[in-house]
Amino acid sequence: MIKTYKSQKTSFNRQVSNNSKASLPQRNSNKNKTKYSALSSDKKGKLRVMVLGGLEEVGRNMTAIEYENEIIIIDMGLMFPDDNMPGIDFIIPNTTYLEDKKDNIKGVFITHGHYDHIGAIPYTMPKIGNPPMFMGKMTAGLVRRRQQEFKSGGNLKIKEIDENSSIKMGRHFTVEFLRVNHSIPDCFAILVHTPLGTIVHTGDFKIDFSPVNDKPANINRMARIGYQGVMLLMSDSTDATSPGYQLSESKIGEEMSKLFEKIEGRIIIGTFASQLARIQKLFDLAAKHNRRIYLQGRSMISNVEVAHEIGYLKFNPRLLVSDGELPNIPDNQIIILGTGAQGETNAFLSKMVNGDHKIFSLKAGDTVLFSSSVIPGNERSIQHLRDMIVRQGAKVINYRMLDIHAGGHAKQEDLKLMIRLMQPKFFMPIEAHHFMLQAHAELAEEMGIDKNNIFVADNGQVLEFRKTANDVSALLTKEKVPTDYVMVDGLGVGDVSSIVLRDRRMMSADGMIVVIATIDAKTGDIIGNPDLISRGFIYMKENKEIIEKTRMRVKKIVRERTVAISNDDELKNKIRNDVGQFLFKQTKRRPMVLPVVIKV
Amino acid sequence: MIKTYKSQKTSFNRQVSNNSKASLPQRNSNKNKTKYSALSSDKKGKLRVMVLGGLEEVGRNMTAIEYENEIIIIDMGLMFPDDNMPGIDFIIPNTTYLEDKKDNIKGVFITHGHYDHIGAIPYTMPKIGNPPMFMGKMTAGLVRRRQQEFKSGGNLKIKEIDENSSIKMGRHFTVEFLRVNHSIPDCFAILVHTPLGTIVHTGDFKIDFSPVNDKPANINRMARIGYQGVMLLMSDSTDATSPGYQLSESKIGEEMSKLFEKIEGRIIIGTFASQLARIQKLFDLAAKHNRRIYLQGRSMISNVEVAHEIGYLKFNPRLLVSDGELPNIPDNQIIILGTGAQGETNAFLSKMVNGDHKIFSLKAGDTVLFSSSVIPGNERSIQHLRDMIVRQGAKVINYRMLDIHAGGHAKQEDLKLMIRLMQPKFFMPIEAHHFMLQAHAELAEEMGIDKNNIFVADNGQVLEFRKTANDVSALLTKEKVPTDYVMVDGLGVGDVSSIVLRDRRMMSADGMIVVIATIDAKTGDIIGNPDLISRGFIYMKENKEIIEKTRMRVKKIVRERTVAISNDDELKNKIRNDVGQFLFKQTKRRPMVLPVVIKV
């Protein structure tokens, strides 16, 4: 599967401008000089692209690009767990491959400020030697704000960049930035010029010719980049199964404006705190419709503050309602804007609707807008929330009933446009589930990319490029760097093993029962009645018969144990199996049985 | 909130035909004669409608209609649990109100054979004295088949009915049946003629003028029923938030036929075993496209057998592929039809895709059709399944990409038609979440039903009708009969308490730790080191420091216990709180702490 790339253009160096606004921060000299790995001969002249997260999921995005002994990283995101991972807070990329190559890592580039692209930073940066980071102003604001919450995170070396920046990284890389549209300001595609050709990593993007409070997609520059030659395009596949074009955010604004005209009472809006384009539009609409905005939810307040401070959200501060003013504002002059449109229990919307909010409660005449699409898995919580709202005489409007949602990701026609403009030699769909990557790959083929030059890879799978005379060849190797889930649970990072998770799932389904047998160390006789503690299995007070029978069984096992059961472990195993089978027969449930043998 | 109903028509008795094909089975004389409740004066002349399940959820449908001392029941369904109820198999209606009124219950009427209408029968019938049951032929086949799986279920007294049946129940009720369309044959709306007027309970329905293998909606009879006078319409609200008309099943057939023409390899279809209309269509299409069908999944095979036996599924038996023939059938001549379109782990589709199926494995060139809409909560499993299919080189087609799904429930325009035809005096939306009921209520108001005559009730809330001179008045009372969840878990019915569930959730999130302290009964000194057992919390081998510190803490607590801690319970509480706090501080997790104190 070796593919050949005839470099169509001359040296890329010519295109790298020297008007770098961000000067390269000095790398700290690393204490572990000995760890600096010598260039092994098999890495000579090779460019390796490794997507550490984001090829088998939506989330935990992270990509490493390695040329000989130099590495740069794009994004460092988290992913939220699914139902199979009870108790887990979130999942971050596995950086095992990078951890002993700290000195090779020249820099980290962040495409934009969403958690699936920045969420792992506080955990991962210390592990890889805290290299310099480059990101837009808005992104930097959000990353710094979040870092303050982590005592152990340390200081990040952040340099802000914009579309005119050009960063020389080590001896081999030069990095530039292309502004793209998404649902938050300051989103950049990353252009990595390497000795073998240019890699374009789109980050999250959509094509929006009339975005809200953001510059429109720069089609001309995309075309120019394409003309200058793109070796590899790595492109956002999140919406690759949706036909058509993504709606422009300004179109959504028009729909919402019509809606606002008709609403008489309070308007309560739940959205993502990170949807800053939507939030800007709501401030514009508030001004237009003579309403003021009361912000709710920690992340909402924090994001609006950051974005307003640095000039990315533009509104007259008098639009904001203070706590003191609140009681005097008529219902038809207020918008309450908060988090929780996914039905999250601890967010503003849930609290308000359930009567747990300290200031607000819902009332008849209110209109609640769910201004974000439903993330798979949250449907039931949202149904419950809608029930509770309607019960209190308020109205619900959500995006199925009136499309007040424009997604942040390119749909099929937009994706085709990106491919057409970039004209890459090689193509790699990223940032989605496998079947979405596959759908994106099919689009690329339709756009005329050679099927053999399209790589649908798995997390960690190494895509290798090398020079061959005047050409470049690409190979999706069978080498896989580690990408197992690194789970964050409370203060623990990566310490929850599959065994711990299996136990949680088991106890969650059928509970557990502790069986305590006290045994005379000399005679081997059981002393008294075995103690039983049941949790999540059956309510002991109402199941005295089963409990009593289990006790008798344990006594019998201890009494009748043969020579074969010579030690405590064997006795425990016998109790575990016997009691487990007995309880399953009685109840058709399989609680975890925990035998405790005490010798006195 | 008393509403008045001027009876527009003369006595309903006139309309009750006597051509009952089903004779009324003899009621067994009940042993508990003493339990027969004397008619209390406050029930005199009153008609009470109580929906025991299905007003706050989609599922566990059950309605009781009571006139003085006579009760009839409509449906007896189950509901599947949500994420908050780990380990629970399903939820059935609460029948506390009925259990001491066994002799009053004259009969049970089942609208159709889906689990949310029949699933509670094996559990509930014994509790309410096993009264006679009435249902269509198809429904009876499914109920009987399921009953065989329950040893404890006993024999049901089932009478089959059709649209010509008229059943006299006790002294006050006469029941008739109106054929409606849905996604399974033999669906009936139930017409209950009472001394105060006629109640129409639609069951699940859609309006389909060209259904597959079923008679079309009988609009004429609906109009006639409306003309004769409907006091109360209780109508299916499952799709009340969807605008427009529901698609006809035959339209879907056309779309699928176009699709089949293009497919070259094997066609693998996942659907619900209960979607018999869809299954009929697939047999028709198989014949048309020169393919044969191989059935997979226990419930699929069983349902097709039942339906074919009684003539509700019509196909040439030679279309069915036997195990022996299987190897000789070319890929372009076979359809594999099975269960599991919701991504259920144990169903055919999952097994095949994951390589766990004993006969089939997926291969490149296969086309997999998901022919059912996604039930909220299953999105992630389905995404995973699609990933696995695409990985193996097969194609996925689901209803979002090509609408091969027609829902079984009336949409807004269909619901309006039902209300127009029935012209009820009173209206009660049923069979959905509250916000859907509310949406349906708004439609009814648009259709000209007096707002005061529309009742959006909660589960168990009693809707009471009484005669007033020539009129009937209705009152949605504040009386609520019990409707708390009755959870089925293994063999246990209703024995899983909220405490057991809370414990399961707690252990599922952060696991648990058992702390065992052995104490000298005489001196009160701790003997040896406390034992710790951790499950689902931290992996002990990798957290020796925390474990050791916890041990030290327990020792300290025992040693330093004051006179205040005079008994074991207080000592246990102290250990629980202290260790809990310590572990939270160390890990930010809250495992369940189970202290065990053993005195020797």
Interface residues (C-beta under 8 A of the other chain):
Chain A: E56 D82 D83 P86 G87 T241 P376 G377 E379 R380 Q383 R386 D387 I389 V390 R391 V396 R400 M401 H433 H434 F435 Q438 D489 G490 L491 G492 D495 V496 S497 I499 V500 L501 D503 R504 R505 M506 M507 S508 A509 D510 G511 M512 V514 I516 T518 I527 D531 I533 R535 G536 F537 I538 Y539 E542 N543 Q586 T587 K588 R589 M592 L594 V596 I598 V600
Chain B: E56 D82 D83 P86 G87 T241 P376 G377 E379 R380 Q383 R386 D387 I389 V390 R391 V396 R400 M401 H433 H434 F435 Q438 D489 G490 L491 G492 D495 V496 S497 I499 V500 L501 D503 R504 R505 M506 M507 S508 A509 D510 G511 M512 V514 I516 T518 I527 D531 I533 R535 G536 F537 I538 Y539 E542 N543 Q586 T587 K588 R589 M592 L594 V596 I598 V600
